[in-house]
Amino acid sequence: MKSWTPLAISLALGAAPLGCGGDSSGTDSDSATTNATSSVTTATTAGPTTDGSGSETASTDPAGTDSESETQATTVDSDTDPTTEDPTTETTDPTTETTDPTTETTGPMPDQCKVNDDMNGVGDCTMESPPDSFEPDVQWDWWGPNNETQSLVPALVANLTDDDMNGEIDLCDIPDIVVLATDFANSTHIYVLDGATGSVHFMIPNNLSFTITPAIGDIDSDGIPEIIAGDGAGFGGPAHILAFEHDGALKWTSTATWSHQQGGSIAIADLDNDGDVEIIAHGLLLDHNGQLLFQSPAQVTGNNAPTAADLDGDGDLEIIHGREAYHHDGSVYYVNMSVTAGFPQVADLDDDPEPEIIVNSNAGITILEHDGSIKVQNANPLGGSGFRPSTVHDFDGDEVSEFAVSTAAKYAVYEPDVTVKWSANVQDGSGWAAGTAFDFDGNGVAEAMYGDEVNLYVFDGNGQVLLSVPRSARTLTEYPIVADVDNDGSAEIVVVSDAGFQNNQTAPTVQVIRDIEDRWIQARRIWNQHTYHVTNVREDGTIPQFEPKSWENLNTFRTNSQIENGAICNPPIPE
């Protein structure tokens, strides 16, 4: 174990978007000033010594950020258009026919700026990082302005701005990080940050709830994602759902309201396969125009994070709140009031054609069959309380997905039969936060990530700490996410912080962590909602009309996928 030296000088970010050409350095924002600061981020790592010499950390200074009047995205400057070349220079036309080495036939090259993946994960991953490639480094951090320095829900990632100024928002632009920042009192706003530098593109002026996780997706079929958020005060009171265009302009506000109690999150999906996206928020179901379709007759309580999945095999998606699930038309699929209300996750835990629902609550871990019948109830092998959202992933490379969940004192990975694979001590008074996982080096064994009240931890496949990055948090419903946020072909970790129960914020609002040489495997360039699962959203933010079943191939939940050549691939089997 060792400590990094403080890093305080702005990064020189010149990596081009993968497969797109161009230069992402020189990104600027007219709505915010990005300065190098002397804020110190210290991290502890296991493994070879990393002294940090020669590495640099960009930090955005909230001083000088004047974004209250901004309602539209400010187009950033760019010296080079990543999708075009000088017309006087000979270039390769992306539609030029090429030989397919596997078939020896010709065909058009796929447009690297457009989504060309069906999200099935049918291919096998082949990329692997060089040995000893786990040398994390803080790429940049950002403090929210105007005392809005705290974030209690996960950050989200999507392409919302035309960084290369070619008239299109696509995968050749730099992804944006969407952060809900608050003063933990009366002021909460969404900030859209450049994924490569942390500079502010724009702030949405509408005051929002700091406990409701937004969602991102194309709800109006224009090919560009919208942002869906909730208003309402603090931990309770009626909340409306608001939709914003990609530039922050208000699209609509729902007339229907919901009581979000201790928080909640928004989910989006095409439930009935008609090409129109529906919006799920607590017990509400809205259409893409914000009109109420139905409201759950049963009380949806607590810090709920709804999701959608085809539980009955009819092709349509059911709305899942944990102990109850509804068909897309509002009719009841199952209600099991003997189950304590909690967070639902969908996964295949017994290798049969139907999924199971993991429901975590203060009572413990409950696993339901696809029809709502109880398979396991209130399991609590480690004791303690505060079981909250789960991560589903193959943590050990045995081709069987496990799940990870925290309590107030332990973060643990469980086998499908709820036996403990490994556990680690954490400091989490609420046990409400979640984690994620990603195979950074492409060796077939994923690393687990979890943020407690004082640190972000990255664990290896045996539960040993690989990385510890200081943060401060109340651990509401936030969790670290993994995505390629700067489009450089290498994954990054995004973690948020707040002032914690001691009301003493010791870490920036947002930190982005990369490998110091950008050797980590590429992740997808999107993370769109609290109940993120890969098959629910394409990389460009469009929502599939027919969502592939997430448990049939990847069998993951709240984790991102490795991609190669713009397509999702299956992780390798460890040697």
Backbone torsions as a table, in degrees:
resi	resn	phi	psi	omega
1	MET	NA	143.1	178.1
2	LYS	-154.9	166.4	-179.1
3	SER	-105.8	140.0	171.1
4	TRP	-72.9	150.6	169.1
5	THR	-76.7	152.5	178.6
6	PRO	-59.0	141.1	179.7
7	LEU	-120.0	129.9	-172.3
8	ALA	-142.8	3.4	-176.2
9	ILE	-104.2	142.1	-174.2
10	SER	-62.9	142.2	179.8
11	LEU	-72.9	145.9	168.1
12	ALA	-92.9	102.6	-174.3
13	LEU	-102.6	102.1	-178.2
14	GLY	-120.0	11.8	-177.4
15	ALA	-72.3	137.8	-180.0
16	ALA	-86.4	149.6	172.8
17	PRO	-54.9	138.7	-175.2
18	LEU	-60.5	125.0	175.0
19	GLY	75.6	6.7	-175.2
20	CYS	-117.6	-18.3	-175.7
21	GLY	74.4	-175.9	177.3
22	GLY	89.8	-175.5	-173.3
23	ASP	-137.2	119.2	-179.6
24	SER	-86.1	-7.6	176.3
25	SER	-72.8	158.9	-178.4
26	GLY	86.9	3.8	177.4
27	THR	-63.5	132.4	-176.5
28	ASP	-135.7	159.4	177.7
29	SER	-129.2	134.5	177.8
30	ASP	-81.6	-12.5	-177.4
31	SER	-101.6	0.0	179.4
32	ALA	-155.7	153.3	175.7
33	THR	-107.0	127.4	179.3
34	THR	-103.0	118.4	-178.8
35	ASN	-123.7	151.8	169.6
36	ALA	-74.4	133.9	178.0
37	THR	-123.6	173.2	-179.2
38	SER	-101.7	20.5	176.6
39	SER	-63.7	139.3	-172.7
40	VAL	-104.3	127.9	170.7
41	THR	-118.2	118.8	-178.5
42	THR	-110.0	139.0	179.1
43	ALA	-134.9	155.1	178.0
44	THR	-117.2	130.7	179.7
45	THR	-125.9	154.5	171.5
46	ALA	-101.2	147.6	177.6
47	GLY	113.7	-159.3	-175.3
48	PRO	-58.4	151.2	-178.0
49	THR	-65.0	134.3	174.1
50	THR	-128.0	110.0	-175.4
51	ASP	-91.9	-7.5	176.4
52	GLY	76.4	1.1	-179.0
53	SER	-65.2	133.5	179.1
54	GLY	86.0	-11.0	177.4
55	SER	-92.2	156.7	-173.3
56	GLU	-136.8	145.5	179.9
57	THR	-119.3	126.2	175.7
58	ALA	-85.1	137.1	177.2
59	SER	-133.4	128.8	-179.9
60	THR	-89.6	132.9	-174.3
61	ASP	-94.0	120.6	179.5
62	PRO	-64.2	-26.6	176.6
63	ALA	-63.4	131.7	-178.9
64	GLY	92.6	-5.2	176.6
65	THR	-84.2	117.6	-179.8
66	ASP	-125.2	88.0	-173.3
67	SER	-118.1	7.0	-175.5
68	GLU	-64.9	-28.7	-177.9
69	SER	-89.8	-0.9	-175.9
70	GLU	-85.4	122.2	172.9
71	THR	-119.4	-7.4	178.5
72	GLN	-122.2	152.9	175.8
73	ALA	-67.9	138.6	174.5
74	THR	-91.3	123.4	179.2
75	THR	-67.0	128.6	-177.0
76	VAL	-83.2	156.4	178.2
77	ASP	-75.7	148.5	176.1
78	SER	-149.2	130.6	-179.6
79	ASP	-74.5	-28.8	-175.7
80	THR	-134.6	132.8	175.9
81	ASP	-78.6	115.0	-175.1
82	PRO	-64.8	-16.9	-176.2
83	THR	-104.6	-3.2	-178.2
84	THR	-133.3	162.2	176.0
85	GLU	-126.6	167.0	174.8
86	ASP	-55.9	126.9	-176.9
87	PRO	-62.8	-17.4	178.0
88	THR	-83.9	-7.7	-178.4
89	THR	-99.5	137.6	177.7
90	GLU	-68.8	129.3	179.4
91	THR	-133.5	168.4	177.1
92	THR	-94.2	124.6	177.3
93	ASP	-71.2	123.7	-178.0
94	PRO	-62.5	-14.6	178.2
95	THR	-96.5	2.6	-179.9
96	THR	-62.7	140.3	-179.8
97	GLU	-68.3	145.0	-179.9
98	THR	-140.1	161.5	-179.7
99	THR	-86.2	128.7	174.7
100	ASP	-83.6	114.1	-174.4
101	PRO	-65.6	-18.7	-178.8
102	THR	-86.1	-19.6	-176.9
103	THR	-124.3	-12.5	-176.5
104	GLU	56.8	35.9	174.1
105	THR	-119.5	166.3	-180.0
106	THR	-106.1	155.1	178.3
107	GLY	-172.2	168.4	-178.5
108	PRO	-70.3	141.7	173.7
109	MET	-69.2	141.9	176.4
110	PRO	-66.6	145.9	176.7
111	ASP	-76.4	113.4	-176.7
112	GLN	-66.3	-13.9	179.4
113	CYS	-88.9	-7.1	-177.6
114	LYS	-117.0	153.7	176.6
115	VAL	-70.0	129.0	176.7
116	ASN	-131.5	28.0	-173.8
117	ASP	-119.3	138.0	178.0
118	ASP	-92.6	3.6	174.5
119	MET	66.6	21.6	178.9
120	ASN	-84.0	-18.3	-176.3
121	GLY	63.5	36.9	-174.2
122	VAL	-76.4	-24.8	-179.6
123	GLY	-85.8	160.7	176.3
124	ASP	-97.7	138.6	176.9
125	CYS	-69.2	138.1	179.4
126	THR	-120.1	-18.3	-177.0
127	MET	-75.4	141.8	176.4
128	GLU	-143.4	138.6	179.3
129	SER	-72.2	157.8	174.2
130	PRO	-62.1	160.8	177.0
131	PRO	-58.2	150.6	177.1
132	ASP	57.0	44.3	-177.1
133	SER	-95.4	8.3	-179.0
134	PHE	-97.9	83.1	176.4
135	GLU	-125.7	80.7	-174.6
136	PRO	-66.5	151.1	-177.5
137	ASP	-150.5	139.9	176.9
138	VAL	-76.2	112.5	-178.5
139	GLN	-73.2	-47.4	173.5
140	TRP	-160.7	159.8	172.2
141	ASP	-135.3	165.1	-174.8
142	TRP	-146.0	131.0	172.6
143	TRP	-102.6	129.2	177.4
144	GLY	-65.0	148.5	-178.2
145	PRO	-85.8	170.2	170.8
146	ASN	54.4	40.8	-179.6
147	ASN	68.1	3.1	176.5
148	GLU	-87.5	67.4	-173.8
149	THR	-101.3	-3.6	-173.8
150	GLN	-108.7	143.8	175.3
151	SER	-136.8	122.8	-173.3
152	LEU	-112.5	9.2	177.0
153	VAL	-132.7	159.6	-177.1
154	PRO	-65.2	146.9	170.6
155	ALA	-69.6	156.6	178.0
156	LEU	-122.2	160.0	-176.8
157	VAL	-134.3	133.1	175.1
158	ALA	-166.9	163.3	174.1
159	ASN	-86.6	112.9	-178.1
160	LEU	-121.3	-10.3	-174.3
161	THR	-128.9	148.5	179.7
162	ASP	-89.9	79.5	-173.1
163	ASP	-67.7	-33.6	-179.0
164	ASP	-89.4	1.0	173.5
165	MET	55.2	40.6	178.1
166	ASN	-101.5	9.1	178.0
167	GLY	89.0	1.7	179.2
168	GLU	-134.5	145.9	169.9
169	ILE	-101.4	114.5	-174.6
170	ASP	-150.4	-169.7	-173.9
171	LEU	-74.5	-5.7	174.1
172	CYS	-90.5	-1.3	171.5
173	ASP	-87.3	167.9	177.6
174	ILE	-81.0	127.7	176.7
175	PRO	-58.2	155.1	179.6
176	ASP	-113.9	147.3	178.0
177	ILE	-104.8	124.4	-178.5
178	VAL	-101.1	119.2	-173.7
179	VAL	-122.4	131.4	173.1
180	LEU	-95.5	106.1	-174.5
181	ALA	-111.7	141.6	-172.4
182	THR	-141.9	158.2	169.7
183	ASP	-94.0	6.6	180.0
184	PHE	62.4	28.9	178.7
185	ALA	-142.1	-90.2	-172.4
186	ASN	-118.9	-1.1	-172.0
187	SER	-132.4	119.2	179.7
188	THR	-142.6	128.1	-178.3
189	HIS	-139.7	157.1	172.2
190	ILE	-90.0	131.5	173.4
191	TYR	-115.8	134.9	177.1
192	VAL	-107.1	116.3	-173.3
193	LEU	-109.6	146.6	172.6
194	ASP	-67.9	126.8	-175.4
195	GLY	-67.0	-23.6	-177.8
196	ALA	-84.6	-31.5	-171.7
197	THR	-125.2	-21.0	-174.9
198	GLY	84.9	1.6	177.6
199	SER	-67.9	150.0	-175.3
200	VAL	-84.6	120.5	171.8
201	HIS	-75.7	-49.0	178.0
202	PHE	-167.1	162.5	172.4
203	MET	-115.9	140.4	174.5
204	ILE	-85.8	121.4	-171.4
205	PRO	-72.1	-17.1	-179.0
206	ASN	-66.2	133.6	177.9
207	ASN	-77.9	130.6	-171.3
208	LEU	-123.3	174.3	175.1
209	SER	-82.9	134.8	-179.2
210	PHE	-83.7	-1.6	-179.2
211	THR	-106.4	-4.9	-177.6
212	ILE	-102.7	118.3	178.4
213	THR	-73.9	123.7	177.2
214	PRO	-67.8	178.0	172.6
215	ALA	-137.5	156.7	-179.5
216	ILE	-129.7	134.3	175.6
217	GLY	178.5	159.7	178.7
218	ASP	-79.5	101.9	-176.4
219	ILE	-95.9	-10.6	-177.0
220	ASP	-119.2	12.1	174.1
221	SER	61.5	31.2	175.3
222	ASP	-96.2	3.1	177.9
223	GLY	85.4	1.1	-178.6
224	ILE	-126.3	135.2	-176.9
225	PRO	-68.9	149.9	167.6
226	GLU	-107.3	164.4	176.7
227	ILE	-110.1	128.2	179.0
228	ILE	-112.7	127.6	-175.6
229	ALA	-139.9	174.4	179.5
230	GLY	-126.1	144.8	173.7
231	ASP	-102.9	-164.3	-176.0
232	GLY	109.3	153.0	-172.8
233	ALA	-91.4	132.1	167.8
234	GLY	50.8	-127.3	-174.8
235	PHE	-98.6	15.6	-178.1
236	GLY	-167.6	-168.6	-179.5
237	GLY	86.5	162.2	-179.4
238	PRO	-67.8	137.3	179.7
239	ALA	-120.3	135.9	170.5
240	HIS	-94.9	159.1	171.1
241	ILE	-100.6	133.3	-179.9
242	LEU	-121.6	138.9	174.9
243	ALA	-112.1	134.9	179.2
244	PHE	-121.1	143.2	173.0
245	GLU	-66.2	170.2	-178.2
246	HIS	-61.4	-21.2	-179.8
247	ASP	-96.6	6.1	177.5
248	GLY	94.7	-6.1	178.5
249	ALA	-69.1	137.8	180.0
250	LEU	-67.2	129.4	-179.7
251	LYS	-96.8	-50.1	175.8
252	TRP	-163.3	161.3	173.5
253	THR	-125.6	131.0	-178.8
254	SER	-70.2	147.8	171.4
255	THR	-82.9	-29.3	177.4
256	ALA	-70.6	146.6	179.4
257	THR	-128.4	166.1	176.5
258	TRP	-146.1	152.2	178.4
259	SER	-92.6	110.8	-171.9
260	HIS	-88.8	0.9	175.0
261	GLN	44.2	-113.8	-176.6
262	GLN	-87.3	10.9	178.7
263	GLY	136.8	-152.6	-178.8
264	GLY	150.8	-175.3	178.2
265	SER	-153.5	162.4	-177.8
266	ILE	-109.1	139.8	176.9
267	ALA	-128.0	150.4	178.6
268	ILE	-131.6	144.7	179.6
269	ALA	-168.5	160.0	170.6
270	ASP	-93.2	95.8	-171.3
271	LEU	-71.9	-35.9	-171.9
272	ASP	-111.6	13.8	173.8
273	ASN	60.7	31.7	-178.6
274	ASP	-101.8	3.4	-179.0
275	GLY	88.4	-6.0	176.2
276	ASP	-105.7	136.1	-176.2
277	VAL	-86.2	138.1	173.3
278	GLU	-104.9	157.1	-176.1
279	ILE	-122.2	124.9	-178.3
280	ILE	-108.6	127.5	177.3
281	ALA	-143.9	109.8	-176.8
282	HIS	53.2	-122.1	-179.0
283	GLY	-93.0	6.8	-179.2
284	LEU	-94.7	146.5	166.3
285	LEU	-126.4	120.6	-179.7
286	LEU	-114.0	152.4	171.4
287	ASP	-83.0	-178.6	-173.5
288	HIS	-71.0	-9.5	175.1
289	ASN	-98.8	3.4	178.6
290	GLY	87.6	7.7	179.3
291	GLN	-83.4	139.7	-177.9
292	LEU	-70.2	126.2	174.4
293	LEU	-94.6	-44.1	170.7
294	PHE	-166.3	164.0	176.7
295	GLN	-126.8	135.2	-176.3
296	SER	-57.7	129.4	177.2
297	PRO	-72.0	-25.8	177.3
298	ALA	-87.2	150.1	-179.9
299	GLN	-73.3	121.7	175.3
300	VAL	-94.5	112.7	-168.4
301	THR	-107.6	163.6	168.0
302	GLY	70.7	-161.4	-174.7
303	ASN	-83.1	69.8	-169.0
304	ASN	-82.0	142.2	175.4
305	ALA	-130.0	88.8	-174.5
306	PRO	-70.0	158.5	175.3
307	THR	-142.8	175.4	-179.2
308	ALA	-134.7	141.3	178.7
309	ALA	-161.7	155.3	177.4
310	ASP	-82.7	92.9	-176.4
311	LEU	-82.5	-30.7	-173.9
312	ASP	-101.7	1.5	174.3
313	GLY	77.2	16.3	-178.4
314	ASP	-93.9	1.6	179.4
315	GLY	96.7	-29.3	175.4
316	ASP	-83.0	161.0	-179.3
317	LEU	-99.3	139.6	172.2
318	GLU	-93.2	151.7	176.8
319	ILE	-93.8	124.7	-171.4
320	ILE	-116.7	123.2	176.3
321	HIS	-112.4	8.4	-178.7
322	GLY	110.0	-93.8	-178.6
323	ARG	-82.1	-4.1	174.3
324	GLU	-138.8	151.3	177.6
325	ALA	-143.5	147.6	-175.3
326	TYR	-130.5	147.1	169.5
327	HIS	-68.2	165.4	-176.4
328	HIS	-64.0	-20.8	179.5
329	ASP	-89.5	3.1	178.1
330	GLY	95.4	-8.5	177.3
331	SER	-72.8	151.6	-174.5
332	VAL	-74.2	131.4	170.6
333	TYR	-93.6	-51.7	168.8
334	TYR	-152.6	151.1	168.4
335	VAL	-137.5	124.0	-179.8
336	ASN	-128.6	91.2	-175.0
337	MET	-75.1	-4.4	173.8
338	SER	-77.4	-10.1	179.0
339	VAL	-93.6	132.8	175.9
340	THR	-67.9	134.7	-179.6
341	ALA	-58.5	140.0	-178.3
342	GLY	-170.4	-172.5	-176.7
343	PHE	-80.4	128.2	178.2
344	PRO	-95.7	141.7	171.6
345	GLN	-134.2	145.3	-176.6
346	VAL	-112.5	131.7	-179.6
347	ALA	-161.8	162.5	171.8
348	ASP	-96.4	110.8	-177.0
349	LEU	-108.3	-3.3	-177.8
350	ASP	-135.6	15.0	173.0
351	ASP	59.7	36.2	171.1
352	ASP	-112.3	173.0	-174.9
353	PRO	-67.2	-21.3	-175.1
354	GLU	-98.5	151.2	179.0
355	PRO	-82.5	164.9	169.0
356	GLU	-111.8	160.7	177.4
357	ILE	-116.1	118.9	174.7
358	ILE	-88.6	123.8	179.8
359	VAL	-119.3	115.5	-178.9
360	ASN	-105.9	136.4	179.1
361	SER	-153.7	179.5	177.1
362	ASN	-61.9	-19.6	178.9
363	ALA	-77.4	-18.7	-179.1
364	GLY	131.1	-157.9	-178.1
365	ILE	-101.0	123.8	175.7
366	THR	-119.0	137.0	176.2
367	ILE	-118.5	124.9	178.8
368	LEU	-106.7	145.8	167.9
369	GLU	-69.1	170.7	-175.3
370	HIS	-61.8	-21.1	-179.5
371	ASP	-95.4	6.1	178.5
372	GLY	92.8	-5.7	176.9
373	SER	-72.2	152.8	-171.6
374	ILE	-85.5	129.3	175.4
375	LYS	-101.5	-46.9	175.0
376	VAL	-138.0	138.7	-179.4
377	GLN	-129.8	129.2	171.8
378	ASN	53.7	39.5	176.1
379	ALA	-68.0	139.0	-177.7
380	ASN	-149.3	65.9	-173.1
381	PRO	-64.9	-23.6	-177.8
382	LEU	-104.2	-1.1	-175.8
383	GLY	73.6	-177.6	179.1
384	GLY	87.0	-179.1	-178.0
385	SER	-136.5	174.8	174.8
386	GLY	91.4	27.4	177.3
387	PHE	-63.7	125.9	-174.9
388	ARG	-133.4	-154.0	-169.3
389	PRO	-57.3	144.3	-178.0
390	SER	-101.5	158.9	167.7
391	THR	-112.5	130.7	177.2
392	VAL	-111.8	126.4	-177.2
393	HIS	-168.2	158.5	170.0
394	ASP	-82.8	96.5	-173.7
395	PHE	-78.3	-20.8	-172.9
396	ASP	-120.7	4.7	176.1
397	GLY	74.9	22.2	179.8
398	ASP	-95.3	10.1	179.5
399	GLU	67.5	20.0	174.1
400	VAL	-127.5	127.6	-178.4
401	SER	-77.1	134.4	170.5
402	GLU	-104.0	179.6	173.1
403	PHE	-136.0	150.0	-178.5
404	ALA	-120.8	142.2	-179.2
405	VAL	-154.2	151.6	-177.4
406	SER	-107.0	156.2	164.0
407	THR	-120.4	-169.9	179.8
408	ALA	-66.2	-24.3	-174.5
409	ALA	-124.3	-12.2	-174.7
410	LYS	-135.0	141.9	165.0
411	TYR	-114.1	126.0	-170.9
412	ALA	-138.4	150.4	171.3
413	VAL	-104.6	130.3	-176.4
414	TYR	-114.5	141.9	169.6
415	GLU	-70.2	164.7	-179.4
416	PRO	-56.9	-25.8	178.3
417	ASP	-88.7	12.0	176.1
418	VAL	71.7	15.5	167.1
419	THR	-78.1	149.2	-175.2
420	VAL	-80.7	125.0	174.7
421	LYS	-82.7	-50.4	171.4
422	TRP	-157.8	159.9	177.3
423	SER	-141.4	156.6	178.9
424	ALA	-136.3	144.8	177.7
425	ASN	-73.4	133.8	176.4
426	VAL	-136.1	168.6	178.3
427	GLN	-118.1	99.9	-173.8
428	ASP	-146.7	93.2	-175.4
429	GLY	-59.7	-29.2	-178.6
430	SER	-94.3	-34.3	-172.4
431	GLY	66.8	24.5	-175.4
432	TRP	-93.6	-20.8	-172.7
433	ALA	-75.8	161.4	179.8
434	ALA	-113.9	-178.1	177.6
435	GLY	-134.7	-169.0	174.8
436	THR	-153.6	-174.0	-179.9
437	ALA	-155.4	153.2	176.2
438	PHE	-163.8	143.7	177.8
439	ASP	-90.7	89.1	-172.3
440	PHE	-65.5	-34.5	-176.4
441	ASP	-100.7	0.0	174.9
442	GLY	70.0	27.7	-178.9
443	ASN	-96.0	4.5	178.1
444	GLY	93.6	-6.7	178.0
445	VAL	-117.4	117.3	-174.6
446	ALA	-79.3	152.0	170.5
447	GLU	-94.7	138.7	178.0
448	ALA	-96.2	145.9	179.8
449	MET	-129.5	141.7	178.9
450	TYR	-155.4	140.0	176.8
451	GLY	-114.7	119.1	175.9
452	ASP	-98.7	-156.6	-175.0
453	GLU	-71.7	-17.7	-173.2
454	VAL	-127.3	-18.1	-175.3
455	ASN	-147.9	152.5	159.6
456	LEU	-92.3	127.3	178.8
457	TYR	-112.1	141.6	166.7
458	VAL	-118.7	124.4	-177.1
459	PHE	-109.7	147.5	172.5
460	ASP	-81.8	-175.2	-175.5
461	GLY	-65.5	-10.8	178.1
462	ASN	-108.9	6.1	178.8
463	GLY	87.2	9.1	177.3
464	GLN	-83.1	142.6	-176.7
465	VAL	-74.6	119.9	173.4
466	LEU	-92.0	-30.9	-173.7
467	LEU	-151.0	140.5	174.2
468	SER	-136.1	114.7	-178.9
469	VAL	-114.4	123.5	-178.6
470	PRO	-60.5	138.9	172.0
471	ARG	-151.8	172.3	173.5
472	SER	-133.1	139.9	-174.5
473	ALA	-164.2	151.3	168.2
474	ARG	-84.2	-9.9	-173.9
475	THR	52.9	67.9	173.4
476	LEU	-78.2	-99.0	177.7
477	THR	-124.7	17.1	179.4
478	GLU	-76.1	160.0	173.2
479	TYR	-160.2	156.4	177.8
480	PRO	-69.4	149.4	176.2
481	ILE	-124.8	161.4	178.5
482	VAL	-126.1	129.3	176.2
483	ALA	-161.6	161.5	171.9
484	ASP	-84.6	88.9	-169.8
485	VAL	-82.3	-13.9	179.7
486	ASP	-116.7	6.7	174.7
487	ASN	60.0	39.3	179.7
488	ASP	-104.3	6.8	179.3
489	GLY	84.3	12.1	-179.2
490	SER	-138.3	140.5	-177.0
491	ALA	-71.6	150.7	170.7
492	GLU	-128.1	158.7	174.3
493	ILE	-103.9	135.3	176.2
494	VAL	-118.5	124.9	-178.9
495	VAL	-133.0	142.2	179.5
496	VAL	-111.2	164.2	-179.7
497	SER	-140.6	164.7	172.5
498	ASP	-145.0	-168.6	-172.9
499	ALA	-82.2	-8.1	177.9
500	GLY	71.1	178.4	-179.2
501	PHE	-69.3	-21.3	178.3
502	GLN	-85.3	-1.0	-178.4
503	ASN	53.3	45.1	-179.1
504	ASN	-138.8	91.2	-177.0
505	GLN	-76.9	120.8	-176.0
506	THR	-110.3	-2.0	-177.6
507	ALA	-134.8	154.9	-179.4
508	PRO	-62.1	162.2	177.9
509	THR	-56.8	-43.9	-179.3
510	VAL	-133.4	137.0	168.5
511	GLN	-126.5	136.6	174.2
512	VAL	-113.7	125.7	-174.5
513	ILE	-118.0	131.6	-179.2
514	ARG	-128.0	172.1	164.1
515	ASP	-74.4	140.9	-173.0
516	ILE	-60.7	-24.1	177.1
517	GLU	-114.5	14.8	178.8
518	ASP	52.9	49.0	-179.0
519	ARG	-99.5	-5.5	-179.6
520	TRP	-66.6	151.3	178.7
521	ILE	-60.7	150.2	-179.6
522	GLN	-75.1	132.8	171.1
523	ALA	-99.9	168.1	172.6
524	ARG	-59.6	160.7	-176.0
525	ARG	-103.5	35.6	179.2
526	ILE	-152.7	148.8	168.3
527	TRP	-152.3	108.2	-161.3
528	ASN	-110.3	-7.8	-179.7
529	GLN	-166.2	169.0	-177.4
530	HIS	-62.0	-43.4	178.9
531	THR	-91.5	47.6	-179.1
532	TYR	-60.9	130.0	166.5
533	HIS	-142.6	143.5	-164.0
534	VAL	-56.6	-40.0	-172.9
535	THR	-77.0	-4.8	-177.8
536	ASN	-82.3	-19.6	-173.3
537	VAL	-149.8	140.9	173.2
538	ARG	-82.8	168.1	-177.3
539	GLU	-63.7	-25.7	-179.8
540	ASP	-88.0	5.7	178.0
541	GLY	88.6	-1.9	175.3
542	THR	-75.6	148.3	-176.6
543	ILE	-102.9	126.8	-176.9
544	PRO	-65.0	139.0	176.3
545	GLN	-67.4	-36.7	176.9
546	PHE	-120.7	97.5	-174.2
547	GLU	-74.2	121.9	174.7
548	PRO	-60.9	149.9	-179.4
549	LYS	-73.2	119.3	-173.4
550	SER	-66.1	-22.4	-175.5
551	TRP	-91.1	-6.5	-174.9
552	GLU	-83.7	-26.9	-177.5
553	ASN	-126.2	-71.9	-179.5
554	LEU	-68.5	-39.9	-179.5
555	ASN	53.0	56.0	179.2
556	THR	-129.7	161.9	177.4
557	PHE	-155.8	130.4	-174.5
558	ARG	60.3	30.2	171.0
559	THR	-135.1	154.8	-179.7
560	ASN	-97.0	166.1	-176.6
561	SER	-107.5	148.4	169.1
562	GLN	-72.0	143.3	174.8
563	ILE	-126.6	150.7	174.0
564	GLU	-137.6	128.1	-178.3
565	ASN	55.1	37.2	176.2
566	GLY	81.0	3.2	-176.9
567	ALA	-121.5	146.4	175.6
568	ILE	-66.9	143.5	177.4
569	CYS	-135.7	158.0	178.6
570	ASN	-81.3	136.2	179.9
571	PRO	-60.0	150.9	179.1
572	PRO	-73.8	161.6	173.3
573	ILE	-86.3	128.6	-178.1
574	PRO	-59.4	145.9	178.5
575	GLU	-76.2	NA	NA
